[in-house]
Amino acid sequence: MILGVGTDLLDIRRLERTLERWGDRFCLRIYTDVERRRCENHVNRAARYAQRYAAKEACAKALGTGFRDGVFWRDMEVDNLRSGKPFLRLSGGAAQQLANITPAGLAPTVELSLTDEYPFAHAIVVISAVGPEASRSIFPTA
């Protein structure tokens, strides 16, 4: 059962300007340590930050709250499995909202897809609820 869908499209040039103007101040407010390490070590630094920004926006939409009701930027962390597949790790208010929207007796799954084609970055998040026997952890190990 689909509980929420969110999508976001971001102009990478906008994020490039934000990084130039605000640098670490912006990054520390929006991104976790894991996300900053992954982005800073990448050739396409701004595109990676833009993908993660779009993922957080899409996730907040899929949760049905946006960035209010206790859901904050750093409550949603984008990481990658060893295979490269991106996933979202939820904590704080985002994890609480996920629990709130998941029907009793079912387990949540959060799927994430990212892409970029300069000058745009795009993310889509689909939140579903499945029976416990079919569930996959929303906190996979990297």
C-alpha positions as CSV (number, residue, x, y, z in Angstrom):
1,M,0.0,0.0,0.0
2,I,1.5,3.4,-1.0
3,L,1.5,5.8,1.8
4,G,3.2,8.8,0.1
5,V,5.0,9.9,-3.0
6,G,7.2,12.9,-3.3
7,T,9.3,14.3,-6.1
8,D,11.6,17.3,-6.5
9,L,13.5,18.9,-9.3
10,L,16.3,21.3,-8.5
11,D,18.5,23.5,-10.7
12,I,22.1,22.6,-9.9
13,R,23.2,26.2,-10.8
14,R,21.0,27.5,-8.0
15,L,22.8,25.2,-5.5
16,E,26.2,26.1,-7.0
17,R,25.4,29.8,-6.2
18,T,24.3,28.8,-2.7
19,L,27.5,26.9,-2.0
20,E,29.6,29.8,-3.3
21,R,27.7,32.3,-1.1
22,W,27.1,30.3,2.1
23,G,29.6,27.3,1.9
24,D,29.9,25.4,5.1
25,R,27.2,27.4,6.9
26,F,24.6,26.0,4.4
27,C,26.0,22.5,4.3
28,L,26.1,22.1,8.1
29,R,22.4,23.2,8.3
30,I,21.1,20.9,5.6
31,Y,23.4,17.8,5.3
32,T,24.7,15.2,7.7
33,D,28.4,14.3,8.1
34,V,27.9,11.2,5.9
35,E,26.3,13.3,3.1
36,R,29.0,16.0,3.3
37,R,31.8,13.4,3.0
38,R,30.2,11.7,0.0
39,C,29.6,15.1,-1.8
40,E,32.9,16.7,-1.0
41,N,34.9,13.8,-2.3
42,H,33.0,13.7,-5.6
43,V,34.0,15.3,-8.9
44,N,30.5,16.7,-9.4
45,R,30.2,18.2,-5.9
46,A,27.3,20.5,-6.6
47,A,25.3,17.9,-8.5
48,R,25.7,15.5,-5.6
49,Y,24.6,18.1,-3.1
50,A,21.7,19.0,-5.4
51,Q,20.5,15.3,-5.6
52,R,20.5,15.0,-1.8
53,Y,18.7,18.3,-1.4
54,A,16.0,17.1,-3.9
55,A,15.8,13.8,-2.0
56,K,15.1,15.5,1.3
57,E,12.4,17.7,-0.4
58,A,10.8,14.7,-2.0
59,C,10.9,12.7,1.3
60,A,9.3,15.6,3.2
61,K,6.5,15.7,0.6
62,A,6.1,11.9,0.7
63,L,5.8,12.1,4.5
64,G,3.0,14.6,4.1
65,T,4.5,17.3,6.3
66,G,7.0,19.2,4.4
67,F,9.6,20.7,6.8
68,R,7.3,21.3,9.7
69,D,5.7,19.4,12.5
70,G,9.2,18.4,13.8
71,V,10.6,17.3,10.5
72,F,14.0,18.8,9.8
73,W,16.6,18.6,7.0
74,R,19.1,16.5,8.9
75,D,16.4,14.0,9.9
76,M,16.7,12.6,6.4
77,E,20.1,11.2,5.3
78,V,20.9,10.0,1.8
79,D,23.5,7.2,1.7
80,N,24.4,4.5,-0.7
81,L,24.5,0.7,-0.5
82,R,27.7,-1.0,-1.6
83,S,26.0,-1.6,-4.9
84,G,25.6,2.2,-5.3
85,K,21.8,2.2,-4.8
86,P,20.8,5.3,-2.8
87,F,18.6,5.0,0.2
88,L,17.2,7.3,2.9
89,R,18.0,6.8,6.6
90,L,15.3,8.6,8.7
91,S,15.7,9.8,12.3
92,G,14.1,12.3,14.6
93,G,10.8,13.9,13.4
94,A,11.0,12.2,10.0
95,A,11.2,8.8,11.6
96,Q,8.3,9.7,13.9
97,Q,6.2,10.9,11.0
98,L,6.9,7.7,9.1
99,A,5.7,5.7,12.2
100,N,2.6,8.0,12.4
101,I,1.5,7.3,8.8
102,T,2.2,3.5,8.8
103,P,-0.9,1.5,9.6
104,A,-0.7,-0.9,12.6
105,G,0.6,-4.3,11.8
106,L,2.4,-3.1,8.6
107,A,6.1,-2.2,8.1
108,P,7.2,0.9,6.1
109,T,9.6,0.8,3.2
110,V,11.1,3.9,1.6
111,E,12.4,3.8,-1.9
112,L,14.6,6.5,-3.4
113,S,15.7,7.2,-7.0
114,L,18.1,10.0,-7.9
115,T,19.3,11.4,-11.2
116,D,21.0,14.5,-12.6
117,E,21.5,15.9,-16.0
118,Y,23.1,19.3,-15.8
119,P,21.6,21.7,-15.0
120,F,18.9,19.7,-13.1
121,A,18.9,17.1,-10.3
122,H,15.8,15.1,-9.6
123,A,14.7,12.8,-6.8
124,I,11.6,10.7,-6.3
125,V,10.6,9.0,-3.0
126,V,7.9,6.3,-2.6
127,I,6.8,5.3,0.9
128,S,4.9,2.1,1.2
129,A,3.6,-0.2,3.9
130,V,3.9,-3.9,3.6
131,G,3.2,-7.0,5.7
132,P,6.0,-7.7,8.2
133,E,7.1,-10.8,6.3
134,A,7.7,-8.8,3.2
135,S,9.4,-5.8,4.8
136,R,12.9,-4.6,4.2
137,S,14.6,-2.4,6.7
138,I,14.4,1.3,6.2
139,F,17.9,1.5,7.6
140,P,19.9,-0.9,5.4
141,T,23.6,-1.3,6.1
142,A,25.9,0.3,3.7
